[in-house]
Amino acid sequence: MKVVITGASGNVGTGVLRALAADGGHEVVGICRRPPAPGPPFDGVRWHACDLGGDNAHDVLGEALAGADAVVHAAWMFQPIRQGERLHRTNQTGTATVVEAARRAGVPHVVHTSSIAAYAPGGDGPVPETWPTTGVPGSVYGVGKAEVEAALRRFVAENPGTAVAVVRPTLVAQSAASASFLALFFDPLVPGWLIRQVREGRVPLLPLPAGMRVQLVHADDVGDAVVRILRRRAAGAFNLAADTLTTADLAGVAGARAVPVPAAAMRAAVGLLWRARALGMSPGWFDVGTRSPLVDTTRAREELGWSPRFDSLDCAREQLAGLAGGTPGPSPALRRDRLVEDRRAARLT
């Protein structure tokens, strides 16, 4: 297949690239704002530099999508979260541009990487793909993902000949995303030495939101699911997650004991620090982590034959080790210095 991937240099995109390389024989075209230098997992990828919210996006996408069998839309701008108009232009408007370019080029298969943050909070247990997708209230990310999914449903109704799949992963983990996670969520307040102390088991008590339960999924498992979708030209939504962890499980990764803190109190503290620009994590991002529902992955397992190779503890251990080491990724999108520069530039505009 000829597969075009937007956001191919990012966290999800690199997982898809590795899975396509393992599958073998595909022509892969990558689209991102800053194409990376040669090297794994980017070897063999033909790159197009493109800001999906820019004026030339239609032209760049038209060239890249010519003759494509599928487009995997994995691009999403996370920062600057304080500049909603800029995020909307890249994310919501950019997605519409990608889908329209695919329609014009006659691409028969569109795969969009959404998130469990597109779901409404709630559910007594893991929710299926039919759970309401109104987004986590107060989260720019969750509401944005929900808006894009609504637009995709309208596109499907108007273009029944195009197969459209939506993957909804939980937090996507891999060591190479660690430096970007530090820049996006923990800078500038949380020092690296403290994360190293946590990882080395030298922090005996770890404050965590009371009652929190989370699922993780590895970027390589997301990539594997996407390739399975591409092979089958599958359509519809697919939840992607590994098993469920409790606060005790999360603290245990660091050899610590969880100290339950009321979520409302912790959210208030996050809000104060965010407003003071001492923390990259906004209250909305805190809500994504604490209010997104657990998800049922039966459909992906039965229809795609998919199952995660990494369990959630594997993901948590790898991510904590990466955060402690400040592990940079192989592209500008996964580098701490570049993201910090972007944030500083945004303050000046």
GUMITI-133372 format. One record per residue (C-alpha): y, z, x. Coordinates in nm, 3 decimals, always signed. Example, Ala and Ser with C-alpha at 12.3 -4.5 7.8 and 13.67 -1.06 7.14 Angstrom:
BEGIN
+---------+---------+---------+
|      py |      pz |      px |
+---------+---------+---------+
|  -0.450 |  +0.780 |  +1.230 |
|  -0.106 |  +0.714 |  +1.367 |
+---------+---------+---------+
***
This chain:
BEGIN
+---------+---------+---------+
|      py |      pz |      px |
+---------+---------+---------+
|  +0.000 |  +0.000 |  +0.000 |
|  +0.363 |  -0.031 |  +0.087 |
|  +0.504 |  +0.314 |  +0.014 |
|  +0.873 |  +0.400 |  +0.028 |
|  +0.958 |  +0.769 |  +0.070 |
|  +1.305 |  +0.910 |  +0.012 |
|  +1.370 |  +1.233 |  +0.199 |
|  +1.085 |  +1.138 |  +0.430 |
|  +1.215 |  +1.353 |  +0.716 |
|  +1.223 |  +1.675 |  +0.512 |
|  +0.977 |  +1.952 |  +0.432 |
|  +0.780 |  +1.772 |  +0.160 |
|  +0.838 |  +1.429 |  +0.311 |
|  +0.674 |  +1.517 |  +0.642 |
|  +0.368 |  +1.644 |  +0.457 |
|  +0.345 |  +1.314 |  +0.269 |
|  +0.382 |  +1.118 |  +0.594 |
|  +0.095 |  +1.306 |  +0.756 |
|  -0.126 |  +1.253 |  +0.452 |
|  -0.053 |  +0.880 |  +0.440 |
|  -0.124 |  +0.849 |  +0.812 |
|  -0.458 |  +1.025 |  +0.765 |
|  -0.539 |  +0.797 |  +0.471 |
|  -0.473 |  +0.496 |  +0.696 |
|  -0.362 |  +0.137 |  +0.658 |
|  -0.036 |  +0.184 |  +0.468 |
|  +0.305 |  +0.034 |  +0.533 |
|  +0.547 |  +0.326 |  +0.515 |
|  +0.923 |  +0.302 |  +0.476 |
|  +1.131 |  +0.617 |  +0.517 |
|  +1.475 |  +0.677 |  +0.371 |
|  +1.701 |  +0.964 |  +0.475 |
|  +2.056 |  +1.032 |  +0.584 |
|  +1.968 |  +1.076 |  +0.952 |
|  +1.654 |  +0.891 |  +1.066 |
|  +1.460 |  +1.100 |  +1.320 |
|  +1.362 |  +1.007 |  +1.672 |
|  +1.016 |  +0.855 |  +1.728 |
|  +0.722 |  +1.093 |  +1.746 |
|  +0.472 |  +1.256 |  +1.511 |
|  +0.474 |  +1.240 |  +1.211 |
|  +0.727 |  +0.958 |  +1.217 |
|  +0.536 |  +0.706 |  +1.428 |
|  +0.493 |  +0.377 |  +1.249 |
|  +0.756 |  +0.451 |  +0.985 |
|  +1.030 |  +0.193 |  +0.927 |
|  +1.355 |  +0.377 |  +0.861 |
|  +1.663 |  +0.310 |  +0.651 |
|  +1.962 |  +0.541 |  +0.681 |
|  +2.099 |  +0.615 |  +0.336 |
|  +2.297 |  +0.880 |  +0.151 |
|  +2.162 |  +0.849 |  -0.203 |
|  +2.497 |  +0.960 |  -0.338 |
|  +2.686 |  +0.704 |  -0.130 |
|  +2.843 |  +0.376 |  -0.233 |
|  +2.590 |  +0.162 |  -0.044 |
|  +2.278 |  +0.331 |  -0.182 |
|  +2.200 |  +0.049 |  -0.424 |
|  +2.202 |  -0.211 |  -0.146 |
|  +1.994 |  -0.005 |  +0.098 |
|  +1.738 |  +0.086 |  -0.167 |
|  +1.714 |  -0.270 |  -0.291 |
|  +1.620 |  -0.389 |  +0.057 |
|  +1.379 |  -0.105 |  +0.124 |
|  +1.198 |  -0.130 |  -0.210 |
|  +1.137 |  -0.505 |  -0.203 |
|  +0.762 |  -0.561 |  -0.241 |
|  +0.682 |  -0.189 |  -0.257 |
|  +0.374 |  -0.063 |  -0.440 |
|  +0.520 |  +0.284 |  -0.490 |
|  +0.822 |  +0.500 |  -0.421 |
|  +0.786 |  +0.872 |  -0.355 |
|  +1.117 |  +1.041 |  -0.428 |
|  +1.122 |  +1.357 |  -0.216 |
|  +1.494 |  +1.368 |  -0.133 |
|  +1.694 |  +1.667 |  -0.252 |
|  +2.015 |  +1.821 |  -0.117 |
|  +2.003 |  +2.203 |  -0.110 |
|  +2.342 |  +2.279 |  +0.043 |
|  +2.639 |  +2.318 |  +0.007 |
|  +2.542 |  +2.508 |  -0.307 |
|  +2.906 |  +2.605 |  -0.365 |
|  +2.998 |  +2.238 |  -0.408 |
|  +2.823 |  +2.151 |  -0.731 |
|  +2.981 |  +1.807 |  -0.768 |
|  +2.854 |  +1.699 |  -0.428 |
|  +2.503 |  +1.825 |  -0.502 |
|  +2.504 |  +1.651 |  -0.840 |
|  +2.609 |  +1.321 |  -0.684 |
|  +2.322 |  +1.328 |  -0.435 |
|  +2.054 |  +1.485 |  -0.654 |
|  +2.098 |  +1.382 |  -1.016 |
|  +2.299 |  +1.063 |  -0.960 |
|  +2.097 |  +0.981 |  -0.648 |
|  +1.769 |  +1.011 |  -0.838 |
|  +1.901 |  +0.779 |  -1.109 |
|  +1.994 |  +0.530 |  -0.837 |
|  +1.643 |  +0.545 |  -0.687 |
|  +1.474 |  +0.495 |  -1.023 |
|  +1.702 |  +0.208 |  -1.121 |
|  +1.645 |  +0.040 |  -0.784 |
|  +1.270 |  +0.076 |  -0.837 |
|  +1.300 |  -0.084 |  -1.181 |
|  +1.500 |  -0.376 |  -1.046 |
|  +1.254 |  -0.428 |  -0.760 |
|  +0.956 |  -0.416 |  -0.997 |
|  +0.797 |  -0.117 |  -0.824 |
|  +0.500 |  -0.023 |  -1.047 |
|  +0.467 |  +0.344 |  -0.948 |
|  +0.726 |  +0.621 |  -0.906 |
|  +0.632 |  +0.970 |  -0.785 |
|  +0.900 |  +1.236 |  -0.810 |
|  +0.870 |  +1.571 |  -0.632 |
|  +1.009 |  +1.832 |  -0.866 |
|  +0.945 |  +2.207 |  -0.854 |
|  +0.812 |  +2.498 |  -1.055 |
|  +1.182 |  +2.596 |  -1.074 |
|  +1.212 |  +2.326 |  -1.341 |
|  +1.011 |  +2.551 |  -1.573 |
|  +1.165 |  +2.808 |  -1.804 |
|  +1.088 |  +3.166 |  -1.697 |
|  +0.814 |  +3.352 |  -1.877 |
|  +0.447 |  +3.317 |  -1.951 |
|  +0.186 |  +3.590 |  -1.959 |
|  -0.023 |  +3.401 |  -1.705 |
|  -0.020 |  +3.074 |  -1.511 |
|  +0.147 |  +2.804 |  -1.723 |
|  +0.026 |  +2.445 |  -1.767 |
|  +0.234 |  +2.129 |  -1.726 |
|  +0.331 |  +2.146 |  -2.096 |
|  +0.542 |  +2.460 |  -2.042 |
|  +0.913 |  +2.399 |  -2.127 |
|  +1.111 |  +2.244 |  -1.842 |
|  +1.457 |  +2.384 |  -1.904 |
|  +1.493 |  +2.530 |  -1.555 |
|  +1.552 |  +2.879 |  -1.424 |
|  +1.886 |  +2.986 |  -1.581 |
|  +2.160 |  +3.038 |  -1.327 |
|  +1.984 |  +2.838 |  -1.058 |
|  +2.161 |  +2.519 |  -0.955 |
|  +1.833 |  +2.403 |  -0.806 |
|  +1.617 |  +2.481 |  -1.110 |
|  +1.860 |  +2.339 |  -1.365 |
|  +1.908 |  +2.030 |  -1.148 |
|  +1.534 |  +1.968 |  -1.128 |
|  +1.507 |  +2.011 |  -1.506 |
|  +1.788 |  +1.762 |  -1.567 |
|  +1.622 |  +1.504 |  -1.342 |
|  +1.290 |  +1.547 |  -1.520 |
|  +1.460 |  +1.491 |  -1.855 |
|  +1.614 |  +1.171 |  -1.720 |
|  +1.274 |  +1.057 |  -1.596 |
|  +1.123 |  +1.111 |  -1.940 |
|  +1.391 |  +0.884 |  -2.084 |
|  +1.313 |  +0.627 |  -1.817 |
|  +0.941 |  +0.637 |  -1.905 |
|  +1.020 |  +0.582 |  -2.273 |
|  +1.234 |  +0.280 |  -2.188 |
|  +1.002 |  +0.139 |  -1.916 |
|  +0.642 |  +0.196 |  -2.030 |
|  +0.512 |  -0.050 |  -1.771 |
|  +0.609 |  +0.181 |  -1.483 |
|  +0.374 |  +0.468 |  -1.401 |
|  +0.579 |  +0.781 |  -1.331 |
|  +0.422 |  +1.097 |  -1.187 |
|  +0.597 |  +1.429 |  -1.131 |
|  +0.462 |  +1.691 |  -0.893 |
|  +0.573 |  +2.051 |  -0.941 |
|  +0.491 |  +2.253 |  -0.630 |
|  +0.573 |  +2.616 |  -0.577 |
|  +0.742 |  +2.718 |  -0.248 |
|  +0.631 |  +2.459 |  +0.007 |
|  +0.541 |  +2.624 |  +0.336 |
|  +0.495 |  +2.494 |  +0.690 |
|  +0.602 |  +2.620 |  +1.029 |
|  +0.821 |  +2.315 |  +1.093 |
|  +1.045 |  +2.410 |  +0.799 |
|  +1.121 |  +2.755 |  +0.941 |
|  +1.448 |  +2.679 |  +1.119 |
|  +1.584 |  +2.507 |  +0.809 |
|  +1.479 |  +2.803 |  +0.590 |
|  +1.669 |  +3.036 |  +0.824 |
|  +1.981 |  +2.821 |  +0.796 |
|  +1.954 |  +2.771 |  +0.420 |
|  +1.862 |  +3.122 |  +0.308 |
|  +1.889 |  +3.393 |  +0.577 |
|  +2.188 |  +3.306 |  +0.796 |
|  +2.412 |  +3.460 |  +0.910 |
|  +2.315 |  +3.816 |  +0.813 |
|  +1.945 |  +3.840 |  +0.899 |
|  +1.901 |  +3.838 |  +1.279 |
|  +1.604 |  +3.675 |  +1.444 |
|  +1.504 |  +3.996 |  +1.620 |
|  +1.457 |  +4.169 |  +1.284 |
|  +1.225 |  +3.895 |  +1.158 |
|  +1.030 |  +3.920 |  +1.483 |
|  +0.998 |  +4.296 |  +1.435 |
|  +0.862 |  +4.234 |  +1.084 |
|  +0.615 |  +3.977 |  +1.207 |
|  +0.492 |  +4.206 |  +1.485 |
|  +0.422 |  +4.487 |  +1.237 |
|  +0.699 |  +4.714 |  +1.364 |
|  +0.865 |  +4.755 |  +1.023 |
|  +0.635 |  +4.990 |  +0.829 |
|  +0.814 |  +4.963 |  +0.494 |
|  +0.923 |  +4.633 |  +0.339 |
|  +1.153 |  +4.633 |  +0.033 |
|  +1.040 |  +4.370 |  -0.218 |
|  +1.122 |  +4.300 |  -0.584 |
|  +0.907 |  +4.522 |  -0.806 |
|  +0.628 |  +4.339 |  -0.984 |
|  +0.686 |  +4.009 |  -0.808 |
|  +0.391 |  +3.770 |  -0.790 |
|  +0.414 |  +3.440 |  -0.605 |
|  +0.209 |  +3.134 |  -0.521 |
|  +0.264 |  +2.925 |  -0.211 |
|  +0.144 |  +2.577 |  -0.117 |
|  +0.132 |  +2.407 |  +0.222 |
|  +0.326 |  +2.085 |  +0.283 |
|  +0.003 |  +1.915 |  +0.389 |
|  -0.162 |  +2.007 |  +0.059 |
|  +0.135 |  +1.861 |  -0.129 |
|  +0.103 |  +1.546 |  +0.080 |
|  -0.268 |  +1.525 |  +0.000 |
|  -0.196 |  +1.552 |  -0.373 |
|  +0.068 |  +1.278 |  -0.352 |
|  -0.173 |  +1.042 |  -0.177 |
|  -0.435 |  +1.110 |  -0.445 |
|  -0.175 |  +1.027 |  -0.710 |
|  -0.086 |  +0.704 |  -0.528 |
|  -0.450 |  +0.596 |  -0.498 |
|  -0.505 |  +0.641 |  -0.872 |
|  -0.160 |  +0.527 |  -0.982 |
|  -0.162 |  +0.850 |  -1.179 |
|  +0.114 |  +0.939 |  -1.423 |
|  +0.242 |  +1.259 |  -1.579 |
|  +0.306 |  +1.603 |  -1.431 |
|  +0.092 |  +1.795 |  -1.184 |
|  +0.133 |  +2.159 |  -1.082 |
|  +0.058 |  +2.230 |  -0.716 |
|  -0.004 |  +2.584 |  -0.590 |
|  -0.256 |  +2.798 |  -0.410 |
|  -0.365 |  +3.146 |  -0.518 |
|  -0.139 |  +3.431 |  -0.633 |
|  +0.001 |  +3.701 |  -0.404 |
|  +0.136 |  +4.041 |  -0.503 |
|  +0.408 |  +4.235 |  -0.322 |
|  +0.132 |  +4.434 |  -0.152 |
|  -0.022 |  +4.110 |  -0.025 |
|  +0.312 |  +3.986 |  +0.108 |
|  +0.388 |  +4.314 |  +0.285 |
|  +0.035 |  +4.317 |  +0.425 |
|  +0.101 |  +3.990 |  +0.607 |
|  +0.349 |  +4.188 |  +0.818 |
|  +0.127 |  +4.494 |  +0.842 |
|  +0.371 |  +4.684 |  +0.623 |
|  +0.367 |  +4.869 |  +0.293 |
|  +0.567 |  +4.725 |  +0.005 |
|  +0.852 |  +4.936 |  -0.131 |
|  +0.915 |  +4.815 |  -0.488 |
|  +1.285 |  +4.770 |  -0.562 |
|  +1.410 |  +4.686 |  -0.913 |
|  +1.471 |  +4.310 |  -0.920 |
|  +1.811 |  +4.356 |  -1.087 |
|  +1.929 |  +4.585 |  -0.806 |
|  +1.806 |  +4.350 |  -0.537 |
|  +1.966 |  +4.052 |  -0.713 |
|  +2.298 |  +4.237 |  -0.729 |
|  +2.281 |  +4.302 |  -0.355 |
|  +2.199 |  +3.938 |  -0.286 |
|  +2.495 |  +3.836 |  -0.503 |
|  +2.736 |  +4.059 |  -0.309 |
|  +2.615 |  +3.928 |  +0.025 |
|  +2.627 |  +3.568 |  -0.094 |
|  +2.981 |  +3.600 |  -0.224 |
|  +3.079 |  +3.754 |  +0.110 |
|  +2.918 |  +3.451 |  +0.281 |
|  +2.688 |  +3.686 |  +0.471 |
|  +2.373 |  +3.531 |  +0.326 |
|  +2.278 |  +3.175 |  +0.245 |
|  +2.052 |  +3.278 |  -0.042 |
|  +2.241 |  +3.268 |  -0.371 |
|  +2.152 |  +3.478 |  -0.678 |
|  +2.016 |  +3.157 |  -0.830 |
|  +1.775 |  +3.113 |  -0.541 |
|  +1.669 |  +3.476 |  -0.578 |
|  +1.594 |  +3.401 |  -0.945 |
|  +1.380 |  +3.101 |  -0.847 |
|  +1.167 |  +3.330 |  -0.632 |
|  +1.137 |  +3.610 |  -0.886 |
|  +1.157 |  +3.441 |  -1.229 |
|  +0.972 |  +3.110 |  -1.188 |
|  +0.638 |  +3.130 |  -1.370 |
|  +0.300 |  +3.118 |  -1.203 |
|  +0.139 |  +2.778 |  -1.257 |
|  -0.204 |  +2.654 |  -1.358 |
|  -0.334 |  +2.377 |  -1.131 |
|  -0.634 |  +2.272 |  -1.345 |
|  -0.499 |  +1.922 |  -1.409 |
|  -0.454 |  +1.841 |  -1.040 |
|  -0.798 |  +1.978 |  -0.959 |
|  -0.979 |  +1.793 |  -1.237 |
|  -0.791 |  +1.461 |  -1.249 |
|  -0.708 |  +1.420 |  -0.880 |
|  -0.999 |  +1.609 |  -0.726 |
|  -0.736 |  +1.814 |  -0.542 |
|  -0.770 |  +2.164 |  -0.408 |
|  -0.552 |  +2.337 |  -0.148 |
|  -0.695 |  +2.365 |  +0.201 |
|  -0.455 |  +2.650 |  +0.278 |
|  -0.452 |  +2.962 |  +0.064 |
|  -0.128 |  +3.149 |  -0.002 |
|  -0.196 |  +3.406 |  +0.271 |
|  -0.244 |  +3.123 |  +0.523 |
|  +0.090 |  +2.981 |  +0.414 |
|  +0.265 |  +3.319 |  +0.432 |
|  +0.131 |  +3.392 |  +0.781 |
|  +0.232 |  +3.049 |  +0.911 |
|  +0.577 |  +3.072 |  +0.757 |
|  +0.645 |  +3.423 |  +0.887 |
|  +0.540 |  +3.320 |  +1.237 |
|  +0.768 |  +3.018 |  +1.217 |
|  +1.061 |  +3.224 |  +1.093 |
|  +1.010 |  +3.480 |  +1.370 |
|  +1.016 |  +3.205 |  +1.629 |
|  +1.291 |  +3.002 |  +1.462 |
|  +1.055 |  +2.705 |  +1.483 |
|  +1.253 |  +2.381 |  +1.451 |
|  +1.119 |  +2.076 |  +1.276 |
|  +1.099 |  +1.729 |  +1.429 |
|  +1.397 |  +1.587 |  +1.236 |
|  +1.765 |  +1.670 |  +1.180 |
|  +1.681 |  +1.772 |  +0.822 |
|  +1.458 |  +2.049 |  +0.958 |
|  +1.687 |  +2.171 |  +1.237 |
|  +1.891 |  +2.488 |  +1.210 |
|  +2.186 |  +2.368 |  +1.418 |
|  +2.236 |  +2.054 |  +1.210 |
|  +2.225 |  +2.244 |  +0.882 |
|  +2.470 |  +2.504 |  +1.011 |
|  +2.704 |  +2.222 |  +1.116 |
|  +2.676 |  +2.069 |  +0.768 |
|  +2.762 |  +2.402 |  +0.607 |
|  +3.066 |  +2.449 |  +0.829 |
|  +3.184 |  +2.094 |  +0.761 |
|  +3.147 |  +2.152 |  +0.387 |
|  +3.381 |  +2.450 |  +0.404 |
|  +3.650 |  +2.226 |  +0.549 |
|  +3.626 |  +1.962 |  +0.279 |
+---------+---------+---------+
***
